[in-house]
Amino acid sequence: MTIIVSILFYVIPALLIIWFMVSVVSALRHKNKILEAILEEIKKKN
């Protein structure tokens, strides 16, 4: 019983936090690629 409670209160929130951090980093990398592409387009016009 205590193992189930410890899994519910410690492991599952830790997994959710890790998933959230990975998704945020992935979104920031995607945003960075878009900004780099925009910068290249601006450089080409000049």
N, CA, C and O atoms as a MOPAC input file, in Angstrom:
PM7 MOZYME 1SCF
protein

 N      0.82700 1    -1.20700 1     0.00000 1
 C      0.00000 1     0.00000 1     0.00000 1
 C      0.86300 1     1.26000 1     0.00000 1
 O      0.58000 1     2.20600 1    -0.73500 1
 N      1.90500 1     1.27600 1     0.81400 1
 C      2.75100 1     2.47800 1     0.86700 1
 C      3.52700 1     2.66700 1    -0.42900 1
 O      3.85000 1     3.79400 1    -0.80300 1
 N      3.82700 1     1.56400 1    -1.11700 1
 C      4.52700 1     1.67900 1    -2.40800 1
 C      3.62700 1     2.37500 1    -3.42400 1
 O      4.08700 1     3.22500 1    -4.18600 1
 N      2.36300 1     2.02000 1    -3.43500 1
 C      1.41300 1     2.64000 1    -4.36500 1
 C      1.27800 1     4.12500 1    -4.06900 1
 O      1.24800 1     4.94100 1    -4.99000 1
 N      1.19700 1     4.47900 1    -2.81000 1
 C      1.07500 1     5.88400 1    -2.41800 1
 C      2.33000 1     6.65300 1    -2.80300 1
 O      2.23900 1     7.77800 1    -3.29300 1
 N      3.49500 1     6.06100 1    -2.58800 1
 C      4.73500 1     6.75400 1    -2.93600 1
 C      4.84800 1     6.91900 1    -4.44900 1
 O      5.35600 1     7.93700 1    -4.91800 1
 N      4.38800 1     5.94600 1    -5.21200 1
 C      4.39600 1     6.08700 1    -6.67000 1
 C      3.46600 1     7.21200 1    -7.09400 1
 O      3.81600 1     8.01400 1    -7.96000 1
 N      2.29300 1     7.27700 1    -6.49300 1
 C      1.33600 1     8.31300 1    -6.87200 1
 C      1.82700 1     9.70900 1    -6.53000 1
 O      1.62000 1    10.64300 1    -7.30500 1
 N      2.46900 1     9.86600 1    -5.39300 1
 C      2.83200 1    11.20300 1    -4.92800 1
 C      4.23400 1    11.65200 1    -5.30800 1
 O      4.53000 1    12.84400 1    -5.22600 1
 N      5.11200 1    10.73400 1    -5.72100 1
 C      6.48500 1    11.12000 1    -6.03300 1
 C      6.86900 1    10.83700 1    -7.47700 1
 O      7.42200 1    11.70800 1    -8.14800 1
 N      6.59100 1     9.65400 1    -7.95700 1
 C      7.05800 1     9.25700 1    -9.28700 1
 C      6.24200 1     9.92800 1   -10.39100 1
 O      6.81400 1    10.47000 1   -11.33600 1
 N      4.92600 1     9.89800 1   -10.28300 1
 C      4.08000 1    10.46600 1   -11.32800 1
 C      4.29600 1    11.97900 1   -11.47800 1
 O      4.44700 1    12.43800 1   -12.61000 1
 N      4.31800 1    12.77500 1   -10.40700 1
 C      4.61900 1    14.20100 1   -10.58900 1
 C      6.01500 1    14.44500 1   -11.15200 1
 O      6.20700 1    15.37100 1   -11.94000 1
 N      6.98600 1    13.63300 1   -10.75900 1
 C      8.33700 1    13.78400 1   -11.30200 1
 C      8.33600 1    13.51800 1   -12.79800 1
 O      8.98600 1    14.24300 1   -13.55100 1
 N      7.62900 1    12.50500 1   -13.24000 1
 C      7.53300 1    12.22200 1   -14.67200 1
 C      6.82700 1    13.35400 1   -15.41900 1
 O      7.22000 1    13.70200 1   -16.53300 1
 N      5.79500 1    13.92300 1   -14.81400 1
 C      5.09800 1    15.04700 1   -15.44900 1
 C      6.00500 1    16.26700 1   -15.57000 1
 O      5.97900 1    16.96000 1   -16.58800 1
 N      6.80100 1    16.53300 1   -14.54800 1
 C      7.73000 1    17.66800 1   -14.58900 1
 C      8.78800 1    17.44700 1   -15.66300 1
 O      9.11500 1    18.37000 1   -16.40800 1
 N      9.32300 1    16.23600 1   -15.74800 1
 C     10.32100 1    15.93500 1   -16.77400 1
 C      9.71100 1    16.07200 1   -18.16000 1
 O     10.33800 1    16.64500 1   -19.05100 1
 N      8.50000 1    15.55900 1   -18.36200 1
 C      7.82700 1    15.68000 1   -19.65900 1
 C      7.61100 1    17.14900 1   -20.01300 1
 O      7.82500 1    17.54400 1   -21.15900 1
 N      7.19100 1    17.96200 1   -19.04300 1
 C      6.96300 1    19.38000 1   -19.27800 1
 C      8.26800 1    20.07100 1   -19.66600 1
 O      8.28400 1    20.87900 1   -20.59400 1
 N      9.35000 1    19.76600 1   -18.97500 1
 C     10.63800 1    20.38400 1   -19.28600 1
 C     11.09800 1    20.00600 1   -20.69000 1
 O     11.60000 1    20.85400 1   -21.42800 1
 N     10.93100 1    18.75700 1   -21.05700 1
 C     11.33200 1    18.31500 1   -22.39800 1
 C     10.48600 1    19.00100 1   -23.45800 1
 O     11.01300 1    19.40400 1   -24.49500 1
 N      9.19200 1    19.14300 1   -23.22300 1
 C      8.34100 1    19.78700 1   -24.21600 1
 C      8.66000 1    21.27300 1   -24.34700 1
 O      8.59800 1    21.81900 1   -25.44900 1
 N      8.99800 1    21.93000 1   -23.25200 1
 C      9.37100 1    23.34900 1   -23.31300 1
 C     10.67100 1    23.51800 1   -24.08500 1
 O     10.77900 1    24.41200 1   -24.92500 1
 N     11.65300 1    22.67700 1   -23.81100 1
 C     12.92800 1    22.76600 1   -24.52800 1
 C     12.71700 1    22.50700 1   -26.01700 1
 O     13.31800 1    23.17600 1   -26.85700 1
 N     11.87800 1    21.55200 1   -26.33800 1
 C     11.60000 1    21.25400 1   -27.74400 1
 C     10.93600 1    22.44000 1   -28.42900 1
 O     11.28500 1    22.77200 1   -29.56100 1
 N      9.99200 1    23.07800 1   -27.76500 1
 C      9.32900 1    24.24300 1   -28.34700 1
 C     10.30400 1    25.39900 1   -28.53500 1
 O     10.24000 1    26.10600 1   -29.54000 1
 N     11.19800 1    25.59600 1   -27.58200 1
 C     12.18100 1    26.67500 1   -27.70000 1
 C     13.16300 1    26.40800 1   -28.84100 1
 O     13.56300 1    27.34100 1   -29.53800 1
 N     13.55200 1    25.16000 1   -29.03600 1
 C     14.43900 1    24.82400 1   -30.15400 1
 C     13.74400 1    25.10100 1   -31.48000 1
 O     14.35300 1    25.63500 1   -32.40700 1
 N     12.45600 1    24.73400 1   -31.56800 1
 C     11.69200 1    24.98700 1   -32.79100 1
 C     11.58200 1    26.48400 1   -33.05600 1
 O     11.74300 1    26.93000 1   -34.19200 1
 N     11.31200 1    27.25000 1   -32.02000 1
 C     11.22800 1    28.70300 1   -32.14600 1
 C     12.56600 1    29.28300 1   -32.59400 1
 O     12.60100 1    30.20000 1   -33.41400 1
 N     13.66000 1    28.75700 1   -32.06300 1
 C     14.98800 1    29.22900 1   -32.42300 1
 C     15.27600 1    28.96200 1   -33.90100 1
 O     15.86500 1    29.80300 1   -34.57900 1
 N     14.86500 1    27.80300 1   -34.39900 1
 C     15.06900 1    27.49000 1   -35.81600 1
 C     14.28300 1    28.45200 1   -36.69600 1
 O     14.77900 1    28.89500 1   -37.73100 1
 N     13.07100 1    28.77300 1   -36.29200 1
 C     12.26000 1    29.71800 1   -37.06600 1
 C     12.92400 1    31.08900 1   -37.07700 1
 O     12.98300 1    31.73700 1   -38.12200 1
 N     13.41800 1    31.53300 1   -35.94100 1
 C     14.07500 1    32.83400 1   -35.87000 1
 C     15.35400 1    32.85500 1   -36.70400 1
 O     15.66900 1    33.87000 1   -37.32500 1
 N     16.09000 1    31.75300 1   -36.72200 1
 C     17.29500 1    31.68600 1   -37.55700 1
 C     16.93100 1    31.75800 1   -39.03700 1
 O     17.64300 1    32.39200 1   -39.81600 1
 N     15.84200 1    31.12200 1   -39.42900 1
 C     15.40200 1    31.18300 1   -40.83000 1
 C     14.99400 1    32.60700 1   -41.20200 1
 O     15.30300 1    33.06700 1   -42.30100 1
 N     14.31500 1    33.29900 1   -40.31400 1
 C     13.92900 1    34.69100 1   -40.56800 1
 C     15.17300 1    35.56000 1   -40.69300 1
 O     15.24400 1    36.42500 1   -41.56500 1
 N     16.14100 1    35.33300 1   -39.83200 1
 C     17.38500 1    36.10300 1   -39.88700 1
 C     18.11300 1    35.87700 1   -41.20700 1
 O     18.64800 1    36.82100 1   -41.78800 1
 N     18.14000 1    34.63900 1   -41.68400 1
 C     18.78000 1    34.35800 1   -42.97100 1
 C     18.05800 1    35.07800 1   -44.10800 1
 O     18.70500 1    35.59800 1   -45.01600 1
 N     16.73000 1    35.11400 1   -44.06900 1
 C     15.97000 1    35.81700 1   -45.10600 1
 C     16.26900 1    37.31400 1   -45.08200 1
 O     16.37900 1    37.94400 1   -46.13400 1
 N     16.39900 1    37.87400 1   -43.89700 1
 C     16.71400 1    39.30000 1   -43.78300 1
 C     18.11600 1    39.56500 1   -44.31900 1
 O     18.34800 1    40.56500 1   -44.99800 1
 N     19.03900 1    38.67700 1   -44.01400 1
 C     20.41500 1    38.85300 1   -44.50700 1
 C     20.47100 1    38.76700 1   -46.02900 1
 O     21.23700 1    39.49300 1   -46.66300 1
 N     19.66500 1    37.88700 1   -46.62000 1
 C     19.64500 1    37.74400 1   -48.07700 1
 C     19.13200 1    39.01300 1   -48.75400 1
 O     19.61800 1    39.38700 1   -49.82100 1
 N     18.16200 1    39.66900 1   -48.14600 1
 C     17.59200 1    40.88000 1   -48.74100 1
 C     18.57100 1    42.03800 1   -48.68500 1
 O     18.53700 1    42.92000 1   -49.54400 1
 N     19.43300 1    42.04700 1   -47.69700 1
 C     20.41700 1    43.13100 1   -47.58100 1
 C     21.58700 1    42.74300 1   -48.38400 1
 O     22.56300 1    43.48900 1   -48.45400 1

